[in-house]
Amino acid sequence: MEHHPSPLAEPATHARLSLRRAGVLSSIFFGASVTEAVSVNLLPLTLALFTRDPNLIFWVLAINPAFGFIAQPLVGLLSDHVWTRIGRRAVFLITGGPIVAAALLSLPYLETFGLLVLTVVVLQFFQDVINGSDQPLLADLVPPPQRTFVLGIVKAAENVGFLLVLFVGMPLVARYGESHGDTRYGLPLYAAAAVCQILFVAAAALFLNEQPIPRQSRSRLTPRRYVSDFFHQPMLPRIAAAYFLRAFARTAVVGSVALYAHHTLQLSEEQFGTSWGLMPFIALTAGVPLGLLAERFAKQRVLQVAFATLIAACGIGYFSGGAGGFAVAALVFGIGDMLLEVTHKAFMSEYYPADLIGQLSGTVNCFYAAGRTTALIAVGWCVKLANPTLHWESLPDDAFINYSVIWLIASAAALAGIGVLATTRDLRHEARSQQVIAG
């Protein structure tokens, strides 16, 4: 019988992930998620103290994913080629964590919008350095059959971070505001996030115990080869296109849901935290089971079901218009979001050659960054169009602003994602199914 080479890349490791290393990975993803949760839930409210213009707010929020075009591919490339006594990805985590912590601690003390934006630039750039370093670790350290399961574990750790921010941090912000007003707004939560960066990201990275990856003989890296390496991998460009749409759909909701709750539903920080906190809660409890379940089916079908679940959540959020419906939307959105999380990265990582993991993960992260950036800009523009009678320069603090358009924008992107995934195949699942039939 003639044997053809597999189109799937040879993984960096076939060894099962140890419990100790799984704990280190979970720590790093937990610490990074606390900062991410603060960025999407507290930072928009901080910006709203300086300006109510949604276009301006979302342009500033778009700094984070915009830097993803630079920081994540650059760090991915560099960490593929750099080796130090503490590893290759770890060195970026150890240096980036303290800088992010310093930026977080500075935010409550800034008194001008210009300084705030400058600090956000520093914060988001080095947060993207951390994201560009931790994402390749899953393909570096985890064999393909374990990846959806391990993704369920680390995503559960991430959602613990989001839960703490929403259920503990946001109520703490509300109580701090009762005694301090807008002075040093959000200080307890910003300080807690800074501590998490130091302890759970930078310090934990010292214990990664990375191993050198043998390099393949390849031609000199040029822009042309960089693009060729990406398109040479079967299915990866189409899966990455779905990644763009996933980022767009998710960010349209998650990136602006705090403003929707505060200005449309008129909820306090504490009410928002306990309602939207159902999203990471369900993701936490369902992460590992969904990871195990996803491995049994063709991944493009799992992703299509996840996108459909997001659409259902958006429908609930749009038509309910109240705190109860908002909580139900958070619950359903959490299921769809976690199913995407445990499946999408595992699907893409099967096409990463061991010595190009950082490079290719950085490339696909550009798709995610593009989706986040365009979603934030689109939301700011659409919200302004949806509120034509408002005078943004002179709005009172309790003014009603209709942010409901976020649900429609996310639904459209999720529907497009289902369409793109109809053109993809799960080659590893197909090979495994054929082996079962043959054996």
N, C-alpha and C positions, 0 to 999 in steps of 0.2 A: 504494500500500500504506500502511495506517495504521501509524504508529510510536508506540509507547508508551514513556514514560520508563522508563529502567532502574531497578529497585529497588536496584541497587548504588550505593554512594556514590561521588561523584567523588573520586579520590585526591588527596592533597596534592601529589604530584609524578608526572610520567610519565618524568622523566629517570632514566637508569640510574645506579645507585650507583657512584661512583668508587672506585678501589682505595684511595686515601688515606682516604676517609671510612669505607670498610669496615674499615680497620685501626683507626681511632679507635673505631668501634663495638665491634669485637672486644676492644679494650683495656678499655673500660668494663665490658663484660659479663664479661670474665675477672676483673678486680679485684673486682667485686661477688660473683662466684661463689666466690672464695676465702673470703670472709667467710661466705657461705652454707654452704659445705662445713665450715668450722670450727663453725658453729652447729649443724649436724645431726650431726656426727661427734665433736667434742671437747667441746662444751658439755654434752651429756647426761652424759658421764663426769665432768666437773667438778662438776655438780650432785649426782651420786651420791656424791661425797666428803662432802657435807653431809647427805644424806638418801637412804635406799634406797626410800622410799615411792613407788611408780610414779605414784600419783595426784598427789602433790605435784610430782614431777619433770615430768610432762607438763603440769600446769597452768602451770608456769613456762615451759616450751617453747612453750606456746600464746600467750604474750605477743606473739611476733613476728607470727603471722597475725592475732591479735586487733587489733593496731594497724593492720593492713592495711585494716580497715574505716574508719579515720580518716585515716591518713597518705596512702594511695595515691589515694583519690578527691579529697582536698583538694589534694594536689600536682597531680593531673591537671587539676583545675579551674583552679587558680591559674596553672599553666604555660601553659594555653590563652590566658590573658588578660594575662599579664605579658610584657613585652619589655624586655631590657636590652642593653647593648653586647656582652655575651658570649652572648646568646641567651635562650631561655625555659626549656628543660629544663636547660641547662648550669648555670645559677645554683644550682639545687638540688643538683646533683651536686658542685659545687665547695664548697659550704658543708656538705653532709652528710658527705662523705668524711672530713674531719679529725675530726669528732665521733665517727664510728664507730671510727676508728683509736684515739682516746684511750680509748674504752670497752674496746676489745680489749686494749690495753696494761694496763689496770687489773685485768682479771679474775684473773690469777695472784696478785695481791698482796692480794686480799680475804680476810678471816679470819672473817667472820660471814655467815650465810645471808641476813640482811636486806640487807646491803650488796651482796651478790652479785645478789640479785633486783633491787635498785634499778639497778644497773649494766646488767643484762640489759634492763631497761625502756628505758634510754637507747639502748643498742646497737640493740635491735630497732626502736624507733620511727624512728631515723634511717636504719637499713637499709631500712625500708619507704619512707622519703622517697626514697631512691636508687632503689628498685624502681619507685616511682610516677613517677620522672623518666625512667628509661632505657627502660621498656617502650613509651611512645608514640613513641620515636625511630624505631622500625622503620616505623611507618605514616607518620611525618613525612618520612622521607628515602628510602624504598624504594618503587618502583612495584609494583603488585600482581603482575605476572608474575615478578618477581624475589624475592618475599618468602619463599617456601619455600626457595629456594636460599640467600638471605642468612641466613635463620634457621638453616640448616644450618651456615653459617660461624660465626655468633656463638655458636651452641650448642656447636660444636666448641671454640671459645675458652673457653666456660664449663667444658666438661669437662676441658680442660687444667688449669684451676684445681682441679677436684675430684681429678684424678689426682695433682697435686702434693701436695695435702693428704693423700691416702690412701697414696700410695706413698713419699713423702718425709717429709711432716709427721708422720704417725702413728708411723712407725718412729723419728723423731727424738724424739717425745714419750716413746716407750718407753725409748730410751737415756738421755734426760734423767732419767727416773724412776729408772733404775737407780742413778744417782749422787746424786740429790737426794730420792728418795722422793716423797711427796706435796707437798713444799715447792715453792711456785711452779709447781704442776702445769700442764703445757702451755705454759710460758713461750715456748719458741722458736717454736712454731707461732702462738700469739697475736700475737707480735711481728712475724712474717713477714706475717701477714694485715693487720696495721695498716699496714705499709709498702706493701703492694699497694693498699690503699684510697687512700693519698696519691698514689702514682705512676700507677697504672693507671685510677683513677676520677677523682679531683679534677683532677689535672694534665692527663689526656687530654681531659677535657671542655672545656678551653680551646681545643681545636683542632676542635671540632665544626662551627664555621662555619654555624650555623643561619640560616635565612632567614625573614623574617616571612611569616605565612600570612594572606591576605586573609580578613576576617571577613564572614560573611553577616548580613543584617539579621534579627535574631531578637527575640522578646519577652523581657522581663526574666526572668532565671533565677530560678525559684521551685522549691520541692520538687516541685510538681506537674509543672512543665515538665521538671525533671530526670528524673523517672520516665517522662514522655511521650516524651522524646528517645530513651530506651532502648527502649521498647516499640514505637516507631514504625519501628524498623529491622527488616525482615523476617528471620526466622530467628535473629536475635541472642539473644533470650531463651532459646531452646531450646539453642543452641550454648553459651551461658553456663551453663545447667543442667548440660550435660555437662562443662563446665570445673570446676564444683563437685565432681562425682563423680570427675573425674580427679585433682583436688587431694586429695580424700579417700583415694583408692586409693594414690596415690604417697606421701603423707605417712604413712599407716599403716605403710608399710614403711620408707621412707627416714628418717623422723623418729625411728625407734626401733631401726633395724637395728644400731647400735653397741651398744646394750644387749642386744639379742638375741645378738649375737656374743660379747659379754663374759660375760654371765650365763647364757645357755642353752648355747651351744656351748663356753664357757670358753676363748675365744681371747684372745691378747694383743692390744694395740693394733697391733703390727706385723703379726700374722697377719690381723687384721681388715682392715687397710689393703690388704694385698696380695691378699686374696680379694675383698673388695667393690670394690676398685679396678678389677676387670674391667667393672663397670657403666659408669663414665665412659670407660673405654678403648674399649669397643665403640661407645659413643655418639660418641666422638671420631672414630673411623675410619669410622663409617657415616653421620655427620651429613649431609655434603654429598650423597652418593649417594641417601640417603633423601629429602632435600629435592628433588632433581631428579625422583625417582621419584614422589613424592607429587603433584607438579604435574600429572601425566599422568592422574590419576584423580579421581573425585568425592571430595571431602574427607571427607564423612561416612562413606564406605566405608573410607577409609584409617584414620580414627580408630577405627572398629569393629574393624578388624584389629589395630590397636595395643592396644586394650583386651583383645582376646582373647590377645595375646601376653603382656600383664601377668598374665592369669589363669594361663597356662601356667607362667610364672616362679614365681608364688606356689605352684602345685601342686608344683613341683620343690623349692622351699624348705621347704614344710611336710612333705613325705613323706621327704625325704632325711635331715634331722636331723644332718648331718655337715659337716665343712669342705669336702669335695669337692662335695657337692650345693649347699652355700651358694655356692661359686664359680660353678657352672653357673647357679644361679638369678640371680646377679648379671649374668651374661652375657646371658641371655634378657631379664631385666628391662630392661637397658640398651637393647636393640633396641626394645622396646615403648615405653619412655620417650622415646627420641629421635624415634621416629615420631610420637608425640603432640606433642612439642615443635615440630617443624618444620611441622606441619600445623595445629594448633589455633589458634595466634595469627594465622597467615596467614588462616585461614578467617574468624575474627571481624573482622579488620581491614578486610575488604572491605565492612563495613557502617558504617565510621567516616567521616562527613563530615569534610573537611579541617580545619574550624574547631572540631570537637568531638572530635578524636582523644584529647586528654588526658582530657576528661570521660567519654567512653564507655569508654576503656581502664581508667580508674579504677573505673568501675561494674562491669565484668566482673572486675576484680581483687578486688572485694568477694566475688564468687562463689568465687574461688580462695581468698581468705582464710578464708571461711566453711568451705570444705572442709577446709583445713588445721587450723583451730581445732577443729572437731568431731571430726576424725580423732584428733588428739592426746588430746583429752579421752576419747574412746571407747576408745583403746588403754590409757590409764592405768586406766580403770575395768575393762576386760575382763581386763587382766593381773592385776589384784588378785583378780578373781573366779576366774581360772584357777589361782591359787596360794592356796587357802583355808587351808592349814596353816602358812603362813609367818608369823612374828612380825617385822614390818617394822622395829620399833624396835631389834632386837638381832640383826640378820643379820651373820654374818662376811663378810669381804671376798670369799671364794671361794664364797659360797653359790650354789646352783643356783636360778635363777628362770626359770620357763617363759614365754618371750615368743612362743611359736609362734603364738599367736592372731593376730598381726599379718598373717600370710599369709591367713587366712580373712576378716578384715575387709576387706583390700584386694581380694580376689577378689569379694566381694559388691558393693562399690562399682563395680568395673570391669564387672561383669555389668549393673548398672543403667545404666551409661553406654552400653553397647551398645544397650539398649532405648530410651533417650532419643534417640540419634542416628538411630534408625530413623524418627523423625518429621521429620528435617531434610532439606534439599536444598542442593546446591551450585549456586547460580544462575549463577555465572560459568562453571562447567564446562558446564552445560547450554546456555548461550548460545554458548559456543565450539563445542560439538558440533553445534549447529544450523547454525552458519555453515559448518562443514565439509561437512555434508550438503547445504546449499543451494548451496555453491560447488563 
